[in-house]
Amino acid sequence: MNSALRIMSVILLSAFALSSGSATPPNSPQSAQSVQVIEITAKKYEYSASPIRVKLGAPVELRFTSLDKTHGFKINLYPDGSDAKGEPGLSFSSKEDCFKLEKGTPTVVQFIPHTAGTYSFHCCNRCGLGHGGMKGQLVVEP
């Protein structure tokens, strides 16, 4: 009778361990699905997607491809109209300030949006006469 009780205890503890360990491992396919992947092209003074809409708190991966020449991507870390004090609203996996977008070479920019709002971005690599008008917006929605 004692061994039956032990076996039952082991089964119950195993079932509990399995159910409580239901968190998704960081490299599993399910966790990869939670990343918002957005394809963007850059060409002759415009980005193909603007505004870009993302969900608050969900990891984002922007995949840029320049179609004609080298462009750049720089985004404000704080929502438009807010004080640039305290924790930034966007946290990037890279410390780069200006992401260089080489023609034909995909560039990946990863971040997590922590604060809802609209964030302005622009080309940070002099790309020609219309360079100053190469802008866009990222909208972080709750």
C-alpha positions as CSV (number, residue, x, y, z in Angstrom):
1,M,0.0,0.0,0.0
2,N,2.9,2.3,0.8
3,S,4.4,1.9,-2.7
4,A,1.1,2.6,-4.3
5,L,0.9,5.9,-2.4
6,R,4.4,6.8,-3.5
7,I,3.6,6.0,-7.2
8,M,0.5,8.1,-7.0
9,S,2.5,11.0,-5.4
10,V,5.1,10.8,-8.2
11,I,2.4,10.9,-10.9
12,L,0.6,13.9,-9.3
13,L,3.9,15.8,-8.8
14,S,4.8,15.1,-12.5
15,A,1.4,16.3,-13.7
16,F,1.8,19.4,-11.6
17,A,5.3,20.1,-12.8
18,L,4.1,19.8,-16.4
19,S,1.1,22.0,-16.0
20,S,3.0,24.7,-14.1
21,G,5.9,24.7,-16.6
22,S,3.6,25.8,-19.5
23,A,5.6,28.9,-20.2
24,T,6.9,29.0,-23.8
25,P,10.7,28.5,-24.1
26,P,12.3,31.6,-25.7
27,N,13.4,29.7,-28.9
28,S,10.2,27.7,-29.5
29,P,8.2,28.2,-32.6
30,Q,5.2,29.5,-30.5
31,S,7.3,32.4,-29.0
32,A,8.6,33.3,-32.5
33,Q,5.0,33.8,-33.6
34,S,4.5,36.5,-31.0
35,V,7.1,38.7,-32.7
36,Q,5.5,41.2,-35.0
37,V,7.5,41.0,-38.3
38,I,6.9,43.9,-40.7
39,E,8.5,44.1,-44.1
40,I,9.4,47.6,-45.3
41,T,11.0,48.9,-48.4
42,A,12.9,52.2,-48.8
43,K,13.3,53.9,-52.1
44,K,13.5,57.4,-53.6
45,Y,12.5,59.4,-50.5
46,E,9.8,57.1,-49.1
47,Y,9.2,54.1,-46.9
48,S,6.6,51.6,-48.2
49,A,4.8,51.3,-44.9
50,S,3.8,54.4,-42.9
51,P,2.2,54.6,-40.5
52,I,3.5,51.3,-39.1
53,R,1.1,49.9,-36.5
54,V,2.4,47.7,-33.7
55,K,1.0,46.4,-30.4
56,L,2.2,47.6,-27.0
57,G,4.5,45.2,-25.3
58,A,4.9,42.8,-28.2
59,P,8.4,42.4,-29.7
60,V,8.7,43.9,-33.1
61,E,11.1,43.1,-36.0
62,L,11.2,45.6,-38.8
63,R,12.9,44.1,-42.0
64,F,14.0,46.9,-44.3
65,T,15.2,46.5,-47.9
66,S,16.4,49.5,-49.9
67,L,15.5,49.2,-53.5
68,D,17.6,51.9,-55.1
69,K,20.4,53.3,-53.0
70,T,21.7,53.5,-49.4
71,H,19.1,55.0,-47.1
72,G,18.8,55.1,-43.3
73,F,16.3,54.6,-40.4
74,K,16.3,56.6,-37.2
75,I,13.3,56.8,-34.9
76,N,12.6,58.9,-31.8
77,L,12.7,56.8,-28.6
78,Y,9.9,58.8,-27.0
79,P,6.4,59.4,-28.3
80,D,5.9,62.6,-30.3
81,G,5.0,65.5,-28.0
82,S,6.3,63.9,-24.8
83,D,9.2,64.9,-22.6
84,A,12.4,63.0,-23.5
85,K,12.9,62.1,-19.9
86,G,12.8,58.9,-18.0
87,E,12.6,55.5,-19.6
88,P,12.3,55.6,-23.5
89,G,9.0,54.3,-25.0
90,L,10.9,52.0,-27.3
91,S,13.8,49.7,-26.3
92,F,16.0,48.3,-29.1
93,S,18.1,45.2,-29.1
94,S,20.9,47.2,-30.7
95,K,22.6,50.4,-29.6
96,E,22.7,51.9,-33.1
97,D,21.4,55.4,-33.5
98,C,21.1,55.3,-37.3
99,F,20.5,52.0,-39.1
100,K,22.1,52.0,-42.5
101,L,19.9,50.4,-45.2
102,E,22.2,49.2,-48.0
103,K,20.6,48.6,-51.4
104,G,19.5,45.0,-51.8
105,T,20.7,43.9,-48.3
106,P,18.0,43.3,-45.7
107,T,18.5,45.2,-42.4
108,V,16.7,44.0,-39.3
109,V,15.7,46.3,-36.5
110,Q,14.3,44.8,-33.3
111,F,12.7,46.5,-30.4
112,I,9.9,46.3,-27.8
113,P,7.4,49.2,-27.5
114,H,6.8,50.0,-23.9
115,T,4.7,53.2,-24.3
116,A,1.7,53.8,-26.5
117,G,1.8,56.7,-28.9
118,T,3.1,57.9,-32.2
119,Y,6.9,57.9,-32.9
120,S,8.4,59.8,-35.9
121,F,11.2,58.3,-37.9
122,H,13.3,59.6,-40.8
123,C,16.1,58.7,-43.2
124,C,19.4,59.4,-41.4
125,N,21.7,58.8,-44.5
126,R,21.9,61.6,-47.0
127,C,20.2,60.0,-50.0
128,G,19.6,62.9,-52.4
129,L,17.5,66.0,-53.0
130,G,14.3,64.6,-51.4
131,H,16.2,63.3,-48.3
132,G,14.6,65.8,-46.0
133,G,11.1,64.5,-46.9
134,M,11.8,60.8,-46.3
135,K,9.8,60.4,-43.1
136,G,7.3,58.1,-41.5
137,Q,5.5,57.2,-38.3
138,L,5.2,54.2,-36.0
139,V,2.0,54.0,-34.0
140,V,2.1,51.9,-30.8
141,E,-1.4,50.8,-30.0
142,P,-2.6,49.5,-26.6
